[in-house]
Amino acid sequence: MIEYLLIDISLPSSNPMYGYRESYVTQYFLVETKLMKTMPNIRYLHLIIENHDIQRKIQKGVCGSTSENKESLANRALEIQTEIRAHRKSFQFQIRLLYFIFRNAVDARVTTNYTNGLSSYSSTFMRPYGYTNNYYFHAIAVRIFSSGLYSFTSNSTFDIYGSFHRYPVDITIPSQSMITDDYYNGGDRQFQINIDLQSNQTYVLIVSTYSPNVTGLFTIIVEGPSNVELIHNDYFVLETTTTTTIRPMITSNYLGFLSSDNLQFNRPTSNSDNHYYQAIEITATVSDTYIFMSSSTFGIYGYFYENSFDPYYSNRNLIASNYDDSDNTQFRINVTLQFQRKYILVITSFGYNITGAFLIKAIGPTPLLFTPINQIKSYYGDSLSCSSSTFSRWGSTNDHGCYFYQANRIEISMNGFYTFFDNSSMDTVGYLYSDSFDPSRPYQNLITSNHGDFNYLHLGISYTLQSTGSYILVVTTRRENVQGSFQITAVGPSSSSHPIPQC
């Protein structure tokens, strides 16, 4: 490979009074570098870069050579070299090595560096070819000013992974926009991505790790024919069924745990009530589409409810659910949330009696507030006997008025959604009243009731109660003259007390 230098040379006149005569030899020309090693009086050397197209570079007017010289420089290179060889012993040269060294192999190379880091506060995702959602990542928007071949090499203390993408990127499915990726070609567990880029395109470089849950500092070294603009990028694609819009990507995290202290329920599509669950209220400050993804060591289910969640009517108010869309038995739910509406995300397991930690990540245009709904159980037991009061459950002459009942005043300390149910052997029925209960007028002040259609013909009532309200729960039976014990369980955000029965 022959190397050339673009130089500025002036030859002294034989008469010292004239000084240097630039017109004696063409001012700018090319010469082989091996010849320059023999030339005296080299005054200064600036910056060396590479170029494979000498003729093209000259015609672009490098170093301000005249248009007349531009066309003749390359053709005269050998002639000028011969002239220099002929005169180098007879004259003292004033040499100015300019900014360029030319090679006939590669274009000019410019280096750009970018330093940042991955921390426990960084967003996470499931990287391409990964197996969990716990890979921290840092996304960089890449813009170039000259099309050509660029090299992106990492320098970090950890095993790093890099992937190059077309813009925009759906961070929940990054492989869709990925052009290429690497984690080892840079040597010593570093990536090196060599890629042809176009100046009219925007790209995204995602820096992540080979293994999950790894943090640390990194530097990206970019080499190419021009400077590269590298900007931390927070804008990703959020997709709906009809449109694709670009939004800033903000991740909100919630870490929870299913244990034997959690309540159990019969989740939708299951035939067992032995699934531990945790209910979380989700608050959105901006109406938009959000993506919820889970990460856990067990098969996990996610259920989204609007307004309220009733563990004993688990299909009621259900608006979205998922089990395995994120692979590895993890859920991924895309849901549109409205500002000032109440939503509940219920986390449970695929199998029975499963416990363990889980992480929920929500991706959307604004942060979301996760508020766990603490479910407290209260118990009250009693019996219906011949000494209990009786009433006509239908409030008419259709029955003989021989339904034993017990009326219990309910007191709560916190507003919220409460559920009352009975697990006795009797076919119990429940009525919830506000303020007072008149057995001769069973429909007066009635809020809601359960006529034995809940949980295999047992009492089950759910309702949103106010701590300032006055409520009465009436327990009776489906058929007349039935006696026996019952056990009322109340579930809600606070304990529920049952004072002396109101007969």
VOROLUM-232442 format. One record per residue (C-alpha): residue in three letters; x, y, z. Coordinates in nm, 3 decimals, padded with zeros to 5 digits. Layout:
<atoms>
<atom 'ALA' <X Y Z>> ...
</atoms>
This chain:
<atoms>
<atom 'MET' <00.000 00.000 00.000>> <atom 'ILE' <00.142 00.340 -00.102>> <atom 'GLU' <00.098 00.630 00.140>> <atom 'TYR' <00.089 00.988 00.023>> <atom 'LEU' <00.119 01.322 00.194>> <atom 'LEU' <-00.046 01.640 00.077>> <atom 'ILE' <00.220 01.903 00.134>> <atom 'ASP' <00.290 02.271 00.088>> <atom 'ILE' <00.645 02.332 -00.035>> <atom 'SER' <00.825 02.656 -00.127>> <atom 'LEU' <01.169 02.669 -00.291>> <atom 'PRO' <01.412 02.957 -00.212>> <atom 'SER' <01.519 03.191 -00.489>> <atom 'SER' <01.886 03.212 -00.577>> <atom 'ASN' <01.862 03.576 -00.478>> <atom 'PRO' <01.790 03.597 -00.099>> <atom 'MET' <01.615 03.932 -00.135>> <atom 'TYR' <01.321 03.765 -00.304>> <atom 'GLY' <01.271 03.518 -00.024>> <atom 'TYR' <01.066 03.210 -00.102>> <atom 'ARG' <00.901 03.188 -00.441>> <atom 'GLU' <00.578 02.988 -00.421>> <atom 'SER' <00.539 03.007 -00.799>> <atom 'TYR' <00.851 02.801 -00.857>> <atom 'VAL' <00.678 02.475 -00.773>> <atom 'THR' <00.304 02.407 -00.751>> <atom 'GLN' <00.206 02.489 -00.395>> <atom 'TYR' <-00.004 02.180 -00.311>> <atom 'PHE' <00.078 01.835 -00.436>> <atom 'LEU' <00.104 01.470 -00.344>> <atom 'VAL' <00.422 01.286 -00.262>> <atom 'GLU' <00.503 00.943 -00.126>> <atom 'THR' <00.567 00.941 00.248>> <atom 'LYS' <00.888 00.738 00.212>> <atom 'LEU' <01.031 01.029 00.012>> <atom 'MET' <00.935 01.275 00.286>> <atom 'LYS' <01.159 01.089 00.531>> <atom 'THR' <01.461 01.218 00.339>> <atom 'MET' <01.345 01.580 00.321>> <atom 'PRO' <01.505 01.836 00.557>> <atom 'ASN' <01.347 02.126 00.746>> <atom 'ILE' <01.009 01.965 00.824>> <atom 'ARG' <00.856 02.242 01.033>> <atom 'TYR' <00.543 02.084 01.186>> <atom 'LEU' <00.309 01.791 01.162>> <atom 'HIS' <-00.059 01.837 01.240>> <atom 'LEU' <-00.317 01.556 01.236>> <atom 'ILE' <-00.308 01.234 01.037>> <atom 'ILE' <-00.623 01.077 00.902>> <atom 'GLU' <-00.688 00.828 00.622>> <atom 'ASN' <-00.854 00.841 00.283>> <atom 'HIS' <-00.884 00.587 00.002>> <atom 'ASP' <-00.990 00.819 -00.280>> <atom 'ILE' <-00.708 01.066 -00.348>> <atom 'GLN' <-00.854 01.211 -00.665>> <atom 'ARG' <-01.196 01.269 -00.500>> <atom 'LYS' <-01.042 01.434 -00.195>> <atom 'ILE' <-00.835 01.669 -00.411>> <atom 'GLN' <-01.135 01.767 -00.621>> <atom 'LYS' <-01.321 01.865 -00.305>> <atom 'GLY' <-01.069 02.146 -00.260>> <atom 'VAL' <-00.873 02.020 00.037>> <atom 'CYS' <-00.643 02.285 00.181>> <atom 'GLY' <-00.784 02.552 -00.044>> <atom 'SER' <-00.597 02.463 -00.363>> <atom 'THR' <-00.715 02.648 -00.672>> <atom 'SER' <-00.954 02.491 -00.919>> <atom 'GLU' <-00.674 02.489 -01.178>> <atom 'ASN' <-00.449 02.296 -00.943>> <atom 'LYS' <-00.727 02.056 -00.837>> <atom 'GLU' <-00.744 01.897 -01.181>> <atom 'SER' <-00.371 01.873 -01.232>> <atom 'LEU' <-00.241 01.765 -00.892>> <atom 'ALA' <-00.301 01.393 -00.923>> <atom 'ASN' <-00.174 01.379 -01.282>> <atom 'ARG' <00.143 01.565 -01.186>> <atom 'ALA' <00.222 01.365 -00.872>> <atom 'LEU' <00.499 01.156 -01.031>> <atom 'GLU' <00.641 01.455 -01.218>> <atom 'ILE' <00.658 01.657 -00.895>> <atom 'GLN' <00.823 01.370 -00.710>> <atom 'THR' <01.091 01.358 -00.978>> <atom 'GLU' <01.139 01.734 -00.948>> <atom 'ILE' <01.183 01.706 -00.571>> <atom 'ARG' <01.436 01.428 -00.609>> <atom 'ALA' <01.631 01.641 -00.855>> <atom 'HIS' <01.643 01.945 -00.631>> <atom 'ARG' <01.656 01.814 -00.276>> <atom 'LYS' <02.039 01.829 -00.265>> <atom 'SER' <02.059 02.176 -00.419>> <atom 'PHE' <01.794 02.365 -00.224>> <atom 'GLN' <01.676 02.405 00.134>> <atom 'PHE' <01.308 02.317 00.151>> <atom 'GLN' <01.043 02.479 00.364>> <atom 'ILE' <00.793 02.192 00.417>> <atom 'ARG' <00.451 02.224 00.569>> <atom 'LEU' <00.280 01.893 00.633>> <atom 'LEU' <-00.089 01.961 00.625>> <atom 'TYR' <-00.383 01.788 00.787>> <atom 'PHE' <-00.405 01.489 00.559>> <atom 'ILE' <-00.231 01.160 00.492>> <atom 'PHE' <-00.388 00.965 00.210>> <atom 'ARG' <-00.410 00.593 00.167>> <atom 'ASN' <-00.565 00.406 -00.121>> <atom 'ALA' <-00.752 00.170 00.113>> <atom 'VAL' <-00.981 00.344 00.364>> <atom 'ASP' <-01.167 00.672 00.406>> <atom 'ALA' <-01.100 00.943 00.661>> <atom 'ARG' <-01.159 00.816 01.017>> <atom 'VAL' <-01.298 01.030 01.297>> <atom 'THR' <-01.334 00.902 01.654>> <atom 'THR' <-01.629 00.986 01.881>> <atom 'ASN' <-01.655 00.869 02.244>> <atom 'TYR' <-01.964 00.830 02.463>> <atom 'THR' <-01.952 00.739 02.834>> <atom 'ASN' <-02.243 00.649 03.061>> <atom 'GLY' <-02.350 00.370 03.292>> <atom 'LEU' <-02.603 00.108 03.392>> <atom 'SER' <-02.737 00.120 03.747>> <atom 'SER' <-03.017 -00.028 03.955>> <atom 'TYR' <-03.221 00.278 03.850>> <atom 'SER' <-03.183 00.199 03.480>> <atom 'SER' <-03.475 00.060 03.286>> <atom 'THR' <-03.481 -00.311 03.219>> <atom 'PHE' <-03.611 -00.525 02.936>> <atom 'MET' <-03.578 -00.869 02.784>> <atom 'ARG' <-03.293 -00.821 02.542>> <atom 'PRO' <-03.282 -01.012 02.214>> <atom 'TYR' <-03.191 -01.375 02.285>> <atom 'GLY' <-03.231 -01.313 02.658>> <atom 'TYR' <-03.440 -01.520 02.898>> <atom 'THR' <-03.569 -01.268 03.154>> <atom 'ASN' <-03.690 -00.907 03.180>> <atom 'ASN' <-03.405 -00.819 03.418>> <atom 'TYR' <-03.145 -00.686 03.173>> <atom 'TYR' <-03.060 -00.323 03.248>> <atom 'PHE' <-03.020 -00.115 02.933>> <atom 'HIS' <-02.920 00.228 02.810>> <atom 'ALA' <-03.052 00.344 02.472>> <atom 'ILE' <-02.859 00.589 02.253>> <atom 'ALA' <-02.999 00.768 01.950>> <atom 'VAL' <-02.736 00.768 01.674>> <atom 'ARG' <-02.722 01.031 01.401>> <atom 'ILE' <-02.441 01.058 01.147>> <atom 'PHE' <-02.344 01.332 00.903>> <atom 'SER' <-02.175 01.125 00.633>> <atom 'SER' <-02.286 00.786 00.504>> <atom 'GLY' <-02.032 00.507 00.532>> <atom 'LEU' <-01.891 00.226 00.740>> <atom 'TYR' <-01.883 00.289 01.116>> <atom 'SER' <-01.742 00.084 01.400>> <atom 'PHE' <-01.897 00.086 01.750>> <atom 'THR' <-01.674 -00.072 02.015>> <atom 'SER' <-01.745 -00.097 02.388>> <atom 'ASN' <-01.506 -00.058 02.679>> <atom 'SER' <-01.640 -00.167 03.017>> <atom 'THR' <-01.554 -00.373 03.324>> <atom 'PHE' <-01.847 -00.611 03.273>> <atom 'ASP' <-01.966 -00.855 03.009>> <atom 'ILE' <-02.150 -00.615 02.780>> <atom 'TYR' <-02.404 -00.662 02.501>> <atom 'GLY' <-02.493 -00.421 02.222>> <atom 'SER' <-02.765 -00.421 01.960>> <atom 'PHE' <-02.824 -00.181 01.672>> <atom 'HIS' <-03.180 -00.090 01.572>> <atom 'ARG' <-03.379 00.108 01.324>> <atom 'TYR' <-03.571 00.394 01.485>> <atom 'PRO' <-03.819 00.375 01.647>> <atom 'VAL' <-03.791 00.071 01.876>> <atom 'ASP' <-04.065 -00.122 02.051>> <atom 'ILE' <-03.872 -00.194 02.369>> <atom 'THR' <-04.104 -00.481 02.457>> <atom 'ILE' <-04.019 -00.656 02.128>> <atom 'PRO' <-03.672 -00.518 02.044>> <atom 'SER' <-03.588 -00.792 01.795>> <atom 'GLN' <-03.844 -00.649 01.550>> <atom 'SER' <-03.631 -00.341 01.480>> <atom 'MET' <-03.287 -00.495 01.536>> <atom 'ILE' <-03.033 -00.475 01.254>> <atom 'THR' <-02.743 -00.653 01.423>> <atom 'ASP' <-02.601 -00.729 01.765>> <atom 'ASP' <-02.279 -00.845 01.930>> <atom 'TYR' <-02.122 -00.922 02.266>> <atom 'TYR' <-01.773 -01.062 02.197>> <atom 'ASN' <-01.613 -00.933 01.872>> <atom 'GLY' <-01.446 -00.646 02.059>> <atom 'GLY' <-01.244 -00.892 02.268>> <atom 'ASP' <-01.237 -00.930 02.646>> <atom 'ARG' <-01.618 -00.962 02.669>> <atom 'GLN' <-01.674 -00.640 02.471>> <atom 'PHE' <-01.887 -00.586 02.163>> <atom 'GLN' <-01.777 -00.444 01.830>> <atom 'ILE' <-02.042 -00.366 01.573>> <atom 'ASN' <-01.930 -00.270 01.221>> <atom 'ILE' <-02.220 -00.134 01.024>> <atom 'ASP' <-02.297 00.073 00.713>> <atom 'LEU' <-02.507 00.374 00.812>> <atom 'GLN' <-02.695 00.630 00.603>> <atom 'SER' <-02.687 00.998 00.689>> <atom 'ASN' <-03.061 01.039 00.633>> <atom 'GLN' <-03.154 00.772 00.890>> <atom 'THR' <-03.184 00.766 01.269>> <atom 'TYR' <-03.062 00.461 01.455>> <atom 'VAL' <-03.070 00.339 01.812>> <atom 'LEU' <-02.782 00.163 01.988>> <atom 'ILE' <-02.900 -00.030 02.294>> <atom 'VAL' <-02.627 -00.104 02.546>> <atom 'SER' <-02.709 -00.388 02.782>> <atom 'THR' <-02.539 -00.683 02.950>> <atom 'TYR' <-02.479 -01.046 02.864>> <atom 'SER' <-02.617 -01.158 03.202>> <atom 'PRO' <-02.918 -01.009 03.387>> <atom 'ASN' <-02.898 -00.771 03.685>> <atom 'VAL' <-02.548 -00.640 03.601>> <atom 'THR' <-02.449 -00.274 03.646>> <atom 'GLY' <-02.141 -00.064 03.572>> <atom 'LEU' <-01.984 00.212 03.364>> <atom 'PHE' <-01.914 00.183 02.992>> <atom 'THR' <-01.763 00.383 02.706>> <atom 'ILE' <-01.865 00.351 02.342>> <atom 'ILE' <-01.591 00.431 02.089>> <atom 'VAL' <-01.718 00.515 01.742>> <atom 'GLU' <-01.491 00.535 01.436>> <atom 'GLY' <-01.609 00.643 01.095>> <atom 'PRO' <-01.583 00.898 00.814>> <atom 'SER' <-01.749 01.174 01.019>> <atom 'ASN' <-01.844 01.278 01.367>> <atom 'VAL' <-02.138 01.092 01.522>> <atom 'GLU' <-02.411 01.247 01.737>> <atom 'LEU' <-02.489 01.021 02.033>> <atom 'ILE' <-02.782 01.121 02.255>> <atom 'HIS' <-02.945 00.929 02.539>> <atom 'ASN' <-03.281 00.824 02.398>> <atom 'ASP' <-03.603 00.788 02.600>> <atom 'TYR' <-03.849 00.758 02.313>> <atom 'PHE' <-03.985 00.421 02.210>> <atom 'VAL' <-04.283 00.273 02.032>> <atom 'LEU' <-04.600 00.184 02.216>> <atom 'GLU' <-04.830 -00.014 01.987>> <atom 'THR' <-05.208 -00.048 01.987>> <atom 'THR' <-05.422 -00.260 01.760>> <atom 'THR' <-05.489 00.024 01.518>> <atom 'THR' <-05.207 00.275 01.547>> <atom 'THR' <-04.840 00.301 01.627>> <atom 'THR' <-04.731 00.612 01.813>> <atom 'ILE' <-04.398 00.726 01.952>> <atom 'ARG' <-04.396 00.821 02.319>> <atom 'PRO' <-04.129 00.886 02.578>> <atom 'MET' <-04.058 00.559 02.753>> <atom 'ILE' <-04.073 00.574 03.132>> <atom 'THR' <-04.051 00.260 03.343>> <atom 'SER' <-04.228 00.222 03.677>> <atom 'ASN' <-04.140 -00.076 03.897>> <atom 'TYR' <-04.321 -00.263 04.171>> <atom 'LEU' <-04.164 -00.542 04.375>> <atom 'GLY' <-04.402 -00.774 04.558>> <atom 'PHE' <-04.426 -01.114 04.720>> <atom 'LEU' <-04.685 -01.387 04.735>> <atom 'SER' <-04.680 -01.568 05.068>> <atom 'SER' <-04.903 -01.781 05.285>> <atom 'ASP' <-05.018 -01.456 05.450>> <atom 'ASN' <-05.187 -01.350 05.127>> <atom 'LEU' <-05.549 -01.428 05.060>> <atom 'GLN' <-05.645 -01.697 04.813>> <atom 'PHE' <-05.910 -01.699 04.543>> <atom 'ASN' <-06.036 -01.892 04.247>> <atom 'ARG' <-05.875 -01.710 03.957>> <atom 'PRO' <-06.048 -01.696 03.617>> <atom 'THR' <-06.007 -02.015 03.412>> <atom 'SER' <-05.909 -02.212 03.722>> <atom 'ASN' <-06.109 -02.470 03.912>> <atom 'SER' <-05.940 -02.419 04.248>> <atom 'ASP' <-05.958 -02.144 04.509>> <atom 'ASN' <-05.601 -02.215 04.627>> <atom 'HIS' <-05.427 -01.934 04.438>> <atom 'TYR' <-05.254 -01.672 04.651>> <atom 'TYR' <-05.296 -01.323 04.509>> <atom 'GLN' <-05.197 -00.961 04.560>> <atom 'ALA' <-05.417 -00.673 04.445>> <atom 'ILE' <-05.248 -00.345 04.345>> <atom 'GLU' <-05.426 -00.021 04.264>> <atom 'ILE' <-05.279 00.151 03.957>> <atom 'THR' <-05.301 00.529 03.923>> <atom 'ALA' <-05.227 00.700 03.590>> <atom 'THR' <-05.180 01.076 03.559>> <atom 'VAL' <-05.206 01.070 03.178>> <atom 'SER' <-05.456 00.877 02.969>> <atom 'ASP' <-05.263 00.651 02.733>> <atom 'THR' <-05.156 00.296 02.656>> <atom 'TYR' <-04.925 00.126 02.905>> <atom 'ILE' <-04.742 -00.205 02.898>> <atom 'PHE' <-04.715 -00.423 03.208>> <atom 'MET' <-04.461 -00.707 03.223>> <atom 'SER' <-04.378 -00.953 03.498>> <atom 'SER' <-04.057 -01.115 03.610>> <atom 'SER' <-04.062 -01.399 03.863>> <atom 'THR' <-03.932 -01.747 03.930>> <atom 'PHE' <-04.279 -01.902 03.900>> <atom 'GLY' <-04.556 -01.913 03.644>> <atom 'ILE' <-04.740 -01.586 03.700>> <atom 'TYR' <-05.079 -01.452 03.595>> <atom 'GLY' <-05.186 -01.088 03.562>> <atom 'TYR' <-05.547 -00.964 03.569>> <atom 'PHE' <-05.657 -00.604 03.512>> <atom 'TYR' <-05.981 -00.477 03.663>> <atom 'GLU' <-06.162 -00.145 03.634>> <atom 'ASN' <-06.333 00.023 03.932>> <atom 'SER' <-06.312 -00.273 04.172>> <atom 'PHE' <-06.189 -00.626 04.217>> <atom 'ASP' <-06.404 -00.888 04.386>> <atom 'PRO' <-06.201 -01.203 04.464>> <atom 'TYR' <-06.523 -01.403 04.481>> <atom 'TYR' <-06.646 -01.281 04.144>> <atom 'SER' <-06.309 -01.283 03.967>> <atom 'ASN' <-06.455 -01.228 03.619>> <atom 'ARG' <-06.648 -00.918 03.720>> <atom 'ASN' <-06.494 -00.588 03.594>> <atom 'LEU' <-06.211 -00.781 03.427>> <atom 'ILE' <-06.074 -00.582 03.130>> <atom 'ALA' <-05.747 -00.762 03.045>> <atom 'SER' <-05.544 -01.064 03.144>> <atom 'ASN' <-05.238 -01.255 03.033>> <atom 'TYR' <-05.017 -01.544 03.131>> <atom 'ASP' <-04.739 -01.624 02.882>> <atom 'ASP' <-04.702 -01.347 02.623>> <atom 'SER' <-04.357 -01.249 02.754>> <atom 'ASP' <-04.244 -01.614 02.736>> <atom 'ASN' <-04.100 -01.811 03.027>> <atom 'THR' <-04.450 -01.818 03.185>> <atom 'GLN' <-04.447 -01.440 03.241>> <atom 'PHE' <-04.730 -01.205 03.147>> <atom 'ARG' <-04.735 -00.900 02.921>> <atom 'ILE' <-05.048 -00.685 02.925>> <atom 'ASN' <-05.109 -00.387 02.695>> <atom 'VAL' <-05.388 -00.178 02.843>> <atom 'THR' <-05.526 00.173 02.791>> <atom 'LEU' <-05.564 00.359 03.120>> <atom 'GLN' <-05.773 00.670 03.170>> <atom 'PHE' <-05.686 00.953 03.403>> <atom 'GLN' <-05.895 00.966 03.723>> <atom 'ARG' <-06.023 00.612 03.683>> <atom 'LYS' <-05.953 00.331 03.924>> <atom 'TYR' <-05.770 00.020 03.808>> <atom 'ILE' <-05.659 -00.286 03.999>> <atom 'LEU' <-05.384 -00.522 03.885>> <atom 'VAL' <-05.413 -00.864 04.048>> <atom 'ILE' <-05.104 -01.082 04.061>> <atom 'THR' <-05.142 -01.455 04.116>> <atom 'SER' <-04.985 -01.784 04.013>> <atom 'PHE' <-05.055 -02.046 03.751>> <atom 'GLY' <-05.025 -02.332 04.000>> <atom 'TYR' <-05.186 -02.390 04.338>> <atom 'ASN' <-05.044 -02.262 04.668>> <atom 'ILE' <-04.743 -02.101 04.497>> <atom 'THR' <-04.539 -01.835 04.680>> <atom 'GLY' <-04.243 -01.621 04.578>> <atom 'ALA' <-04.118 -01.275 04.481>> <atom 'PHE' <-04.219 -01.095 04.164>> <atom 'LEU' <-04.133 -00.772 03.983>> <atom 'ILE' <-04.383 -00.573 03.776>> <atom 'LYS' <-04.257 -00.321 03.520>> <atom 'ALA' <-04.492 -00.070 03.361>> <atom 'ILE' <-04.381 00.117 03.049>> <atom 'GLY' <-04.560 00.429 02.934>> <atom 'PRO' <-04.543 00.806 02.878>> <atom 'THR' <-04.557 00.891 03.251>> <atom 'PRO' <-04.476 00.720 03.580>> <atom 'LEU' <-04.750 00.511 03.738>> <atom 'LEU' <-04.836 00.489 04.107>> <atom 'PHE' <-04.858 00.136 04.249>> <atom 'THR' <-05.055 00.112 04.574>> <atom 'PRO' <-05.094 -00.235 04.726>> <atom 'ILE' <-05.444 -00.303 04.848>> <atom 'ASN' <-05.397 -00.453 05.191>> <atom 'GLN' <-05.659 -00.718 05.238>> <atom 'ILE' <-05.749 -00.775 05.604>> <atom 'LYS' <-05.967 -01.060 05.717>> <atom 'SER' <-06.217 -01.031 05.999>> <atom 'TYR' <-06.424 -01.317 06.134>> <atom 'TYR' <-06.758 -01.340 06.304>> <atom 'GLY' <-06.935 -01.661 06.396>> <atom 'ASP' <-07.279 -01.734 06.537>> <atom 'SER' <-07.578 -01.958 06.474>> <atom 'LEU' <-07.940 -01.958 06.366>> <atom 'SER' <-08.168 -02.143 06.606>> <atom 'CYS' <-08.526 -02.161 06.724>> <atom 'SER' <-08.454 -01.863 06.948>> <atom 'SER' <-08.352 -01.649 06.651>> <atom 'SER' <-08.591 -01.395 06.505>> <atom 'THR' <-08.780 -01.484 06.189>> <atom 'PHE' <-08.906 -01.283 05.893>> <atom 'SER' <-09.056 -01.318 05.552>> <atom 'ARG' <-08.758 -01.312 05.316>> <atom 'TRP' <-08.975 -01.219 05.021>> <atom 'GLY' <-09.174 -00.956 05.206>> <atom 'SER' <-09.505 -01.106 05.097>> <atom 'THR' <-09.742 -01.389 05.176>> <atom 'ASN' <-09.556 -01.619 04.936>> <atom 'ASP' <-09.378 -01.772 05.233>> <atom 'HIS' <-09.471 -01.843 05.592>> <atom 'GLY' <-09.228 -01.593 05.740>> <atom 'CYS' <-09.022 -01.868 05.901>> <atom 'TYR' <-08.675 -01.770 05.787>> <atom 'PHE' <-08.444 -01.745 06.084>> <atom 'TYR' <-08.212 -01.448 06.056>> <atom 'GLN' <-07.952 -01.248 06.238>> <atom 'ALA' <-07.884 -00.878 06.170>> <atom 'ASN' <-07.530 -00.751 06.241>> <atom 'ARG' <-07.422 -00.390 06.234>> <atom 'ILE' <-07.097 -00.347 06.035>> <atom 'GLU' <-06.834 -00.095 06.147>> <atom 'ILE' <-06.523 -00.019 05.942>> <atom 'SER' <-06.239 00.230 05.989>> <atom 'MET' <-06.136 00.279 05.627>> <atom 'ASN' <-06.321 00.343 05.304>> <atom 'GLY' <-06.287 00.069 05.047>> <atom 'PHE' <-06.417 -00.240 04.878>> <atom 'TYR' <-06.531 -00.512 05.120>> <atom 'THR' <-06.646 -00.867 05.070>> <atom 'PHE' <-06.848 -01.077 05.315>> <atom 'PHE' <-06.885 -01.451 05.270>> <atom 'ASP' <-06.986 -01.760 05.464>> <atom 'ASN' <-06.821 -02.101 05.457>> <atom 'SER' <-07.077 -02.291 05.664>> <atom 'SER' <-07.259 -02.605 05.563>> <atom 'MET' <-07.589 -02.415 05.538>> <atom 'ASP' <-07.720 -02.258 05.219>> <atom 'THR' <-07.695 -01.905 05.353>> <atom 'VAL' <-07.826 -01.584 05.200>> <atom 'GLY' <-07.713 -01.229 05.277>> <atom 'TYR' <-07.868 -00.881 05.261>> <atom 'LEU' <-07.679 -00.553 05.310>> <atom 'TYR' <-07.874 -00.249 05.434>> <atom 'SER' <-07.789 00.112 05.502>> <atom 'ASP' <-07.880 00.278 05.832>> <atom 'SER' <-08.148 00.033 05.950>> <atom 'PHE' <-08.325 -00.294 05.881>> <atom 'ASP' <-08.702 -00.345 05.918>> <atom 'PRO' <-08.787 -00.719 05.900>> <atom 'SER' <-09.143 -00.635 05.800>> <atom 'ARG' <-09.013 -00.437 05.502>> <atom 'PRO' <-08.709 -00.632 05.377>> <atom 'TYR' <-08.662 -00.418 05.064>> <atom 'GLN' <-08.644 -00.088 05.252>> <atom 'ASN' <-08.287 00.053 05.271>> <atom 'LEU' <-08.160 -00.255 05.086>> <atom 'ILE' <-07.824 -00.191 04.915>> <atom 'THR' <-07.746 -00.531 04.769>> <atom 'SER' <-07.813 -00.896 04.834>> <atom 'ASN' <-07.696 -01.244 04.755>> <atom 'HIS' <-07.958 -01.511 04.700>> <atom 'GLY' <-07.731 -01.809 04.734>> <atom 'ASP' <-07.571 -01.783 04.389>> <atom 'PHE' <-07.225 -01.718 04.526>> <atom 'ASN' <-06.959 -01.980 04.594>> <atom 'TYR' <-07.177 -02.283 04.566>> <atom 'LEU' <-07.490 -02.143 04.732>> <atom 'HIS' <-07.321 -01.965 05.020>> <atom 'LEU' <-07.360 -01.605 05.127>> <atom 'GLY' <-07.131 -01.369 04.942>> <atom 'ILE' <-07.171 -00.991 04.923>> <atom 'SER' <-06.924 -00.732 04.791>> <atom 'TYR' <-06.966 -00.357 04.811>> <atom 'THR' <-06.774 -00.031 04.849>> <atom 'LEU' <-06.829 00.095 05.203>> <atom 'GLN' <-06.766 00.434 05.363>> <atom 'SER' <-06.623 00.461 05.713>> <atom 'THR' <-06.885 00.726 05.796>> <atom 'GLY' <-07.172 00.508 05.678>> <atom 'SER' <-07.396 00.279 05.881>> <atom 'TYR' <-07.447 -00.073 05.747>> <atom 'ILE' <-07.634 -00.383 05.857>> <atom 'LEU' <-07.564 -00.733 05.728>> <atom 'VAL' <-07.854 -00.976 05.754>> <atom 'VAL' <-07.772 -01.348 05.751>> <atom 'THR' <-08.049 -01.594 05.674>> <atom 'THR' <-08.105 -01.914 05.477>> <atom 'ARG' <-08.231 -02.014 05.135>> <atom 'ARG' <-08.504 -02.234 05.281>> <atom 'GLU' <-08.735 -02.186 05.578>> <atom 'ASN' <-08.685 -02.331 05.924>> <atom 'VAL' <-08.316 -02.407 05.872>> <atom 'GLN' <-08.094 -02.392 06.178>> <atom 'GLY' <-07.719 -02.418 06.222>> <atom 'SER' <-07.392 -02.235 06.270>> <atom 'PHE' <-07.236 -01.991 06.025>> <atom 'GLN' <-06.894 -01.823 05.996>> <atom 'ILE' <-06.881 -01.480 05.830>> <atom 'THR' <-06.547 -01.368 05.689>> <atom 'ALA' <-06.504 -01.002 05.595>> <atom 'VAL' <-06.221 -00.903 05.360>> <atom 'GLY' <-06.124 -00.541 05.300>> <atom 'PRO' <-05.870 -00.264 05.358>> <atom 'SER' <-05.951 -00.254 05.732>> <atom 'SER' <-06.092 -00.487 05.992>> <atom 'SER' <-06.469 -00.512 06.015>> <atom 'SER' <-06.629 -00.536 06.357>> <atom 'HIS' <-06.965 -00.701 06.418>> <atom 'PRO' <-07.131 -00.567 06.734>> <atom 'ILE' <-07.409 -00.746 06.916>> <atom 'PRO' <-07.664 -00.876 06.663>> <atom 'GLN' <-07.943 -00.634 06.581>> <atom 'CYS' <-08.259 -00.850 06.601>> 
</atoms>
